[in-house]
Amino acid sequence: MIYGAILLFALVFLFLATQFQEAGDMHAIGSGFYPILTCFILAGLCIMQLVTEWRTASDDQAEAEPANWQRALMVFAVLAVYGLGMMLIGYLPATILGFMAILFLLGVRRWTWYLAAPVFSFALSYIFAEVFMVFLPAGSLFQ
Amino acid sequence: MFEYLLQGILATFQMDVFPFLLAGVTGGIAIGALPGLTATMGVAIMLPFTFGMGAGASLAMLIGVYVGAIYGGSIPAILLRTPGTPASAATAIDGHELVKQGYATKALSISVICSFLGGLVSTIMLITVSPMLANFALRFSAPEYFTLALFGLTIIASISAKSMTKGLIGGFLGLIVACIGLDPITSTPRYTFGVMELYNGLSIIPVLIGLFAISECLLQAEQLNLGAGNAIKKFSHSFVSRKEFREFLPSGLKSSLMGTLIGSVPGAGADIAAFVCYNEARRSSKKPETFGKGSLEGIAAAEAGNNGVTGGALVPLLTLGVPGDAVAAVLLGALTIQGLSPGPMLFQNSPDVVYGVFSSMLIANFLMLIVGLLGIKLFCRIVEVPKVLIVPMIAMLAVVGAYSMNNSMFDVGVALGFGFLGYLLTKCEIPLSPIVLAIILGPMAETNLRKSLMMYEGSWSFLYERPIVVVFIALAALSIYSTWRIKKKVNASEQEQAAAA
């Protein structure tokens, strides 16, 4: 499926490259040449790989193992919410909550492990602000 | 040259640089010691810490992480037979056998001594060869830079783990990503979709953080097994004897030189160097039958070989602006943050930075030896840190790091997007390093191709009229051929090891 998605991506970007508005025609190759060539080759490689996968599909199906991809997706969702939350409620509360949420998703149930969340968050904040002079967001709600 | 080097060494010992170098080496060893965390990821994740630093401190810290992490990978390889980094896979073969015999401290001390040897020899080569190569590269103009970038892009062939097609798909995806933004010659907007943040193209740092840190967190989250522990058995604390030192020293020295040479060839990374050196040590050993059963020469060869790459990989980066591997690509990002562009002009315009890098490499290796020998017992404990705590730490650090570069939520989005892309691609066994190399080398290739065509009024004759261009084209072909040969050799070596095991 991924090669199909990349092939679609290459074809869409190939179409977009043909629509670039040239600023002038004094050059031998324009701004569309390089992206068109790249998209074209990428599409060709995806077709090659799709054919290879299709030929060996029966072997792969036998070896396929169930993976815990739902957990990875949930961790990704936490990170996306964490990024937005950091802007809204500030770095410290967002990081403590985000850290704890990931620990929970990873199956940690011992409460002592959750103490790592505030320790890590305060330590990182201190290092960024005091040692590296990089200030993390305070949160728009509290400003 | 020596005057600059002396100045660089003195500058590295200043209090605004040295603590960061020491922190980098120690942190790098810790990162390398954690199975699953590679040197590339270590350097990428430490990048955000360097935003507020000067060039000297920033590069010293990242070089420290690089040197430390390549050695650190040998710790779990030896203790758990789980290489902390791919570069340490060859070390695991004999290192873990020694542990099983009760000589963990001995194995770890050989590993750190030979990592130091490899690093030292490669740094000396870096210091002596780089200025000459940079001086030569001053003659380059657009056609030479185009073919140089083309040569650099052939690296994709060598870093494509199993399937060349998959590596190329990653590379061409990177080339398309590199097209986002204003066209470098006519400033025509390409793939910007009216989004202002895209007009300057995507920042490399959020892309690197996403591809190497966030994607790794997602993969670890998927594969994490709470029940699995990293238990280490009790072991003897005896160090190497003088007789044993004499036994593995020649192998370590030879592998240091070989590792340096392999590292200076763009694309041939530390993992390839370790296997090639290990194989050569076994071939030339007086006791080849001990290999695979806890051979001291085997550990020495693998470790000297993989750390020999550290200095070698910086030769093409500093002199030509072409990153030799993924770690060098991240270091290139660090130089860019500091407003510096690697290449021959760096030697002309910022010799203090170049010699600062040389001296940081030199001192980092001595620090690695000291920290490595003193901290053997402590580093044995690092491999026991539960991954369940490491995953949220790296994930939080990655998001904060992506944000803090420009205080931009857009960069966080880019990091998350590339993190998810990296996760999907890794699951399909598409390597991520070609994407990064293509993002860096793509604009260099396109800009110089178009400039060359303008110079030659639309004619492609520059491809055969200019001697250096012809040499680079030949080197590109040779690079693909030699990659094929080395891969064949490494695969044969791995199969032999598997059969022996």
Interface residues (C-beta under 8 A of the other chain):
Chain A: I2 Y3 I6 A10 F13 L16 A17 F20 Q21 E22 A23 G24 H27 A28 I29 G30 S31 Y34 P35 T38 C39 I41 L42 L45 C46 M48 Q49 T52 A67 N68 W69 R71 A72 V75 F76 L79 A80 Y82 G83 L84 M86 M87 Y91 T95 G98 F99 I102 L103 L105 L106 G107 V108 W113 A116 A117 F120 S121 L124 I127 F128 F132 M133 V134 L136 P137
Chain B: P48 F49 T50 F51 G52 M53 T165 K166 L168 I169 F172 L173 L175 I176 C179 D183 I185 T186 S187 T188 P189 R190 Y191 I214 C217 L218 L219 A221 E222 Q223 L224 L226 V388 L389 V391 P392 M393 A395 M396 L397 V399 V400 Y403 S404 N407 M409 V412 G413 L416 G419 F420 Y423 L424 L425 K427 C428 I430 E446 L449 R450 L453 M454 E457 G458
